[in-house]
Amino acid sequence: MYRRTWERRWADRFGSFDDQTSIGPMCYTSEPPTPEYLFREQTVQIFSIRDPFLLLTGPSRAVVYLGPITFEVQLKVKGEGESEDEMLAFGVFYYDDGNACARKLSMSVPYKRCTLEYEVALRPRSVEATISIKVIDGSWPENHHGQVVALTSGVDGKVILLDGELPVGPDGAIELSRRVVSVDLREKLIVAVDASLSGFPAQATAEFMPENSGMSGRICDLGSCKIQVTVAWSLFVIVL
């Protein structure tokens, strides 16, 4: 029902519901928008699904809050190929709490086979932070797992960017499951990497103060390798 309603209202202007967005992150990292369209907006940060075995892979950019927001969720068991994935839960949930400020909310949504609990928070006066990590010295141990999380000083919650084996590309770039978070300009962004083996701690954190645009970088030493954590900052543009 939701998809049919969306297609009827918006398909002529925005294309099919299943089309990938043409607006990615980092739109105004290097070139600021014109002042009349420039905004530091309220955004909705999805922290996690409260289940240790589930990992979010979206959204791909910050979600601006201008009114009620509808999120679509697909919970799948992965097969050998995408065509063999099995759908366990499919549905939508709604967020409309403009007075929540920085308070984190838990929302339980029942589906046919299960009930999922989401943790979300409204981030006032925020900018978009796109995070990337690259091995610049040494090597990441083969088949070694790790965890990368992002958190801010104003909300008790963390965004899991990667949890499991860290896929490292030929250029040293680590492929994150998520890479975009919303950061209040008055807060600090912290990116924490944990690559500890049993009895051999390997942890590092990189701290950043938000910017309106541009890029910030920090180098972290994990023992077996050094990594560079880079954050690309961007404002939001809204054309009404």
C-alpha positions in Angstrom: 0.0 0.0 0.0 2.8 2.5 0.9 4.7 1.8 -2.3 1.7 2.2 -4.5 0.8 5.5 -2.8 4.3 6.8 -3.3 4.5 5.7 -6.9 1.2 7.4 -7.6 2.3 10.7 -6.0 5.9 11.0 -6.9 7.0 8.6 -9.7 6.5 11.2 -12.5 9.0 13.5 -10.7 11.4 11.2 -9.0 11.2 7.9 -10.9 10.6 4.4 -9.5 10.5 3.8 -5.8 13.3 1.2 -6.2 15.6 3.7 -8.1 18.8 4.6 -6.2 19.0 8.2 -5.1 20.9 10.5 -7.4 21.9 12.7 -4.4 24.8 11.1 -2.6 26.8 12.3 0.5 29.5 14.9 0.3 27.5 17.2 -2.0 29.0 20.4 -0.7 32.3 19.2 0.9 34.5 21.1 -1.6 32.2 23.8 -3.0 29.7 25.4 -0.6 26.1 26.0 -1.9 24.7 29.5 -2.6 23.7 31.1 0.7 20.0 31.2 0.1 19.9 27.4 -0.1 22.4 26.6 2.6 21.1 24.9 5.8 22.4 23.3 9.0 19.3 21.1 9.4 17.7 18.8 11.9 18.4 15.3 10.9 17.3 11.9 12.1 20.1 9.5 13.1 19.3 5.8 13.0 21.7 4.2 15.5 21.0 0.5 15.3 18.5 -2.3 15.3 18.7 -3.8 18.8 19.9 -7.3 17.9 23.5 -8.4 18.1 23.3 -10.4 14.8 21.8 -7.6 12.7 23.8 -4.8 11.0 22.3 -1.8 9.2 23.7 -1.0 5.8 21.9 2.3 5.3 20.9 5.0 4.9 23.5 6.1 2.4 23.2 9.8 3.3 21.9 12.0 6.2 18.1 12.0 6.6 16.8 15.6 6.8 13.8 16.2 9.1 11.3 18.6 7.8 8.2 16.7 8.9 7.0 13.1 9.2 9.5 10.6 7.7 8.8 7.1 6.5 11.5 4.4 6.6 11.3 1.2 4.6 13.0 -1.8 6.1 13.9 -5.1 4.4 15.2 -7.9 6.6 16.8 -10.7 4.6 18.8 -13.9 5.0 21.6 -13.7 2.5 22.0 -16.5 0.0 24.9 -17.3 -2.2 23.7 -14.6 -4.6 21.4 -11.6 -4.3 18.7 -13.5 -6.2 18.8 -16.2 -3.5 18.3 -13.9 -0.6 15.2 -14.8 1.5 13.0 -12.0 2.8 12.1 -12.4 6.5 10.5 -9.0 7.2 9.3 -6.1 4.9 7.6 -3.0 6.1 7.7 0.6 7.0 8.0 2.6 10.2 7.3 6.3 10.8 9.2 9.0 12.7 7.6 12.3 13.6 9.0 13.7 16.9 10.4 17.2 16.2 10.5 18.0 19.9 12.8 15.1 20.8 15.9 17.2 20.6 19.0 15.0 21.3 17.0 12.3 23.1 17.4 8.8 21.7 14.2 7.0 21.1 13.5 3.2 20.9 10.7 2.2 18.5 9.4 -1.4 18.4 7.8 -2.4 15.0 6.0 -5.7 14.7 6.4 -7.7 11.5 4.9 -11.0 10.4 7.8 -13.2 11.7 9.4 -10.9 14.2 9.5 -7.6 16.1 12.4 -5.3 15.5 13.4 -2.4 17.8 15.1 0.6 16.3 17.1 3.3 18.1 16.8 6.8 16.5 17.5 10.4 17.6 16.9 13.9 16.3 20.1 15.8 15.7 19.5 19.6 15.7 21.7 22.0 13.8 23.6 19.2 12.2 26.0 18.6 9.3 26.7 15.5 7.4 29.9 13.5 8.1 31.1 10.9 5.6 33.7 8.7 7.1 36.5 6.7 5.3 39.3 4.6 6.6 42.5 3.6 4.8 45.5 1.4 5.8 48.5 3.7 5.0 51.4 1.7 6.7 51.8 -2.0 7.5 49.1 -4.5 6.7 45.8 -5.6 8.2 46.0 -9.3 9.4 44.3 -11.6 6.9 40.9 -12.8 8.0 41.1 -10.7 11.2 37.9 -9.2 12.4 37.4 -5.8 13.9 34.8 -3.2 14.7 34.5 0.5 13.7 31.9 2.7 15.4 31.1 6.4 15.4 29.6 8.3 18.3 29.1 11.9 19.3 29.6 13.7 22.7 25.9 14.7 22.9 24.0 11.3 22.5 24.4 8.1 24.4 24.6 5.7 21.4 27.0 4.6 18.7 26.6 4.0 15.0 28.2 0.7 13.9 30.1 1.3 10.7 31.6 -2.2 10.4 31.5 -5.3 12.6 33.3 -8.4 11.4 36.0 -9.1 8.9 37.5 -5.9 7.5 37.6 -6.0 3.7 40.7 -4.0 2.6 41.0 -3.0 -1.1 44.1 -3.0 -3.2 44.6 0.7 -2.3 44.3 0.0 1.4 40.8 1.4 1.7 38.5 -0.4 4.2 35.0 -1.0 2.9 32.6 0.1 5.6 29.0 -1.1 5.9 27.8 2.4 6.8 29.8 5.6 6.4 27.5 8.6 6.9 26.4 10.0 10.2 24.8 13.3 11.4 26.8 15.5 13.8 25.5 18.5 15.8 27.9 21.4 15.2 28.2 21.9 19.0 29.4 18.3 19.6 32.5 16.2 18.9 32.6 13.3 16.5 34.6 10.2 17.7 35.5 7.3 15.4 36.7 4.3 17.4 38.5 1.3 15.8 38.9 -2.0 17.8 41.1 -4.6 16.1 42.1 -6.5 19.3 43.2 -10.1 19.2 42.9 -12.3 22.3 45.4 -10.9 24.8 46.7 -8.3 22.3 44.8 -5.0 22.5 44.7 -2.9 19.4 42.4 0.1 19.8 42.4 3.6 18.6 40.1 6.7 18.5 40.1 9.7 16.3 38.3 12.9 17.4 36.9 15.6 15.2 35.2 19.0 15.7 32.5 19.5 13.0 33.0 21.8 10.1 30.6 23.3 7.5 32.7 21.9 4.6 36.1 20.5 3.8 37.9 17.4 5.1 39.5 16.4 8.3 42.0 13.6 8.9 43.7 11.7 11.7 46.3 8.9 11.8 45.8 6.0 14.2 48.4 3.4 15.2 47.0 -0.1 15.7 50.3 -1.9 16.1 50.3 -4.1 13.0 49.4 -1.1 10.8 48.6 2.6 10.7 45.3 3.8 9.4 44.1 7.2 8.3 40.5 8.2 9.3 39.1 10.9 7.1 35.8 12.8 7.5 34.2 14.8 4.7 31.9 17.5 6.0 28.9 18.9 4.1 25.9 21.1 4.7 22.4 20.4 3.4 20.7 22.2 0.6 16.9 22.4 0.5 15.1 23.9 -2.4 11.4 24.5 -1.4 
